[in-house]
Amino acid sequence: MVYVLLADGFEEVEAITPIDIMRRAGIDVTTAAIKNRVVTGAHGIPVTADIMIHEIDPEKAELIMLPGGVGHELLDASNDVHALLNYALVNGLYIAAICAAPSILGKKMMLEGKKATCFPGYEKYLYRAEVSAEKLVVHGKIITAMGAGAASEFGFSITEILKDKETADALRKTMQYE
């Protein structure tokens, strides 16, 4: 199960595009809101989350995904988000963060010694990481991406990790990303 954490101000493309790609691949994806079930994105698009964050069953999780946008600040301020990230780290789950959201991982020292990327300007929060200018970086169980322009590749990368390369490549082709 992939849990995508949503807070008001999330970047819609960075959340919805990977969700769509993963669901097309047959990956179980559940959106979880941290405050209200209806979450409004950075561009005013309301999304109804599947569940609230306290309803997450961490034992079912394979990957925790954090979209960026100004909503990353609300994710970072949530004790529930931090508890879930701690659980993911201790239990060897995948963690995926895009845009400004890798800064949350950096501030928690989860990127120490790892290669990572983020939206330009947030590099200063990737404490002790090997900061990359690449649009997408996979280092061990951490997946980071630069921003909205990398959202589709972010989704395909997660699909390749949780399913396989053939599934991701087939989706790239049918969705005309090749």
Solvent accessible surface area in square Angstrom, and as a share of the most:
residue,aa,sasa,rsa
1,M,52,0.23
2,V,0,0.00
3,Y,8,0.03
4,V,0,0.00
5,L,0,0.00
6,L,0,0.00
7,A,3,0.03
8,D,57,0.30
9,G,10,0.09
10,F,2,0.01
11,E,27,0.12
12,E,10,0.05
13,V,70,0.40
14,E,2,0.01
15,A,0,0.00
16,I,73,0.37
17,T,32,0.19
18,P,0,0.00
19,I,11,0.06
20,D,52,0.27
21,I,0,0.00
22,M,0,0.00
23,R,114,0.42
24,R,142,0.52
25,A,12,0.10
26,G,53,0.51
27,I,14,0.07
28,D,93,0.48
29,V,12,0.07
30,T,19,0.11
31,T,9,0.05
32,A,0,0.00
33,A,0,0.00
34,I,36,0.18
35,K,149,0.63
36,N,77,0.40
37,R,113,0.41
38,V,81,0.46
39,V,4,0.02
40,T,56,0.32
41,G,6,0.06
42,A,46,0.36
43,H,127,0.57
44,G,51,0.49
45,I,93,0.47
46,P,87,0.55
47,V,27,0.15
48,T,89,0.52
49,A,0,0.00
50,D,58,0.30
51,I,34,0.17
52,M,34,0.15
53,I,12,0.06
54,H,142,0.63
55,E,93,0.42
56,I,18,0.09
57,D,55,0.28
58,P,44,0.27
59,E,149,0.67
60,K,127,0.54
61,A,8,0.06
62,E,77,0.34
63,L,0,0.00
64,I,0,0.00
65,M,0,0.00
66,L,0,0.00
67,P,1,0.01
68,G,0,0.00
69,G,14,0.14
70,V,104,0.60
71,G,1,0.01
72,H,9,0.04
73,E,108,0.48
74,L,85,0.42
75,L,1,0.01
76,D,31,0.16
77,A,81,0.63
78,S,17,0.11
79,N,131,0.67
80,D,74,0.38
81,V,0,0.00
82,H,39,0.18
83,A,61,0.47
84,L,13,0.07
85,L,0,0.00
86,N,71,0.36
87,Y,66,0.25
88,A,0,0.00
89,L,96,0.48
90,V,123,0.71
91,N,76,0.39
92,G,36,0.35
93,L,28,0.14
94,Y,49,0.19
95,I,1,0.01
96,A,0,0.00
97,A,0,0.00
98,I,0,0.00
99,C,14,0.08
100,A,3,0.02
101,A,0,0.00
102,P,0,0.00
103,S,1,0.00
104,I,0,0.00
105,L,0,0.00
106,G,0,0.00
107,K,84,0.36
108,K,52,0.22
109,M,74,0.33
110,M,11,0.05
111,L,0,0.00
112,E,88,0.39
113,G,62,0.60
114,K,54,0.23
115,K,65,0.28
116,A,0,0.00
117,T,0,0.00
118,C,3,0.02
119,F,97,0.40
120,P,77,0.48
121,G,49,0.47
122,Y,62,0.24
123,E,68,0.31
124,K,137,0.58
125,Y,64,0.25
126,L,5,0.03
127,Y,93,0.35
128,R,170,0.62
129,A,19,0.15
130,E,108,0.49
131,V,68,0.39
132,S,15,0.10
133,A,94,0.73
134,E,85,0.38
135,K,124,0.53
136,L,39,0.19
137,V,8,0.05
138,V,72,0.42
139,H,69,0.31
140,G,56,0.53
141,K,90,0.38
142,I,5,0.02
143,I,0,0.00
144,T,1,0.00
145,A,0,0.00
146,M,42,0.19
147,G,6,0.06
148,A,45,0.35
149,G,67,0.64
150,A,3,0.02
151,A,1,0.01
152,S,20,0.13
153,E,68,0.30
154,F,0,0.00
155,G,0,0.00
156,F,1,0.00
157,S,10,0.06
158,I,0,0.00
159,T,0,0.00
160,E,63,0.28
161,I,51,0.26
162,L,33,0.17
163,K,91,0.39
164,D,59,0.31
165,K,111,0.47
166,E,125,0.56
167,T,38,0.22
168,A,0,0.00
169,D,44,0.23
170,A,55,0.43
171,L,20,0.10
172,R,34,0.12
173,K,139,0.59
174,T,103,0.60
175,M,42,0.19
176,Q,157,0.70
177,Y,110,0.42
178,E,141,0.63
